[in-house]
Amino acid sequence: MTTTVASNVREISPSEVKAWVDSGSATLIDVREPDEAAAERIGCAKLMPLSRFDSTSLPPGRVVFHCASGRRSMEAAA
């Protein structure tokens, strides 16, 4: 299911994220806190906790945010 939130922000499927990351066309950013990421994480994701999030340190190009429920991902995207 794809939900458009803003012109350049949308929700995508895990398979789409995997294809983008595998092809090098996107970077996966984990915006959960370190303790959450330590318990379970996606190996290729770069940890950038929302509590210390700085959009100026994002890598160039397409980024995909992920968290536990989607709320923090939406905050980071905003």
URSUL-V992222 format. One record per residue. N is the residue number from 1. PSI is psi in degrees with one decimal (999 if undefined). Layout:
# URSUL-V992222
N|PSI  N|PSI
This chain:
# URSUL-V992222
1|131.4  2|125.0  3|123.3  4|125.3  5|-42.2  6|176.0  7|-30.1  8|12.6  9|127.7  10|159.6  11|133.5  12|165.5  13|156.0  14|-36.6  15|-34.6  16|-42.1  17|-47.2  18|-44.0  19|-44.3  20|-46.9  21|-45.1  22|-33.4  23|-7.0  24|12.1  25|2.3  26|155.3  27|132.7  28|124.5  29|121.7  30|115.3  31|16.0  32|170.8  33|157.0  34|-38.6  35|-35.9  36|-43.8  37|-33.4  38|-32.1  39|-35.5  40|128.5  41|161.8  42|121.1  43|-35.6  44|-5.8  45|140.4  46|126.8  47|121.8  48|80.5  49|138.4  50|-33.0  51|-20.3  52|23.0  53|132.4  54|106.4  55|-21.5  56|-14.4  57|7.8  58|144.8  59|156.2  60|155.8  61|-163.3  62|133.8  63|148.3  64|123.2  65|145.6  66|149.9  67|-165.1  68|-43.8  69|-15.8  70|-19.9  71|-49.9  72|-33.4  73|-43.4  74|-39.2  75|-43.4  76|-40.7  77|-33.3  78|999
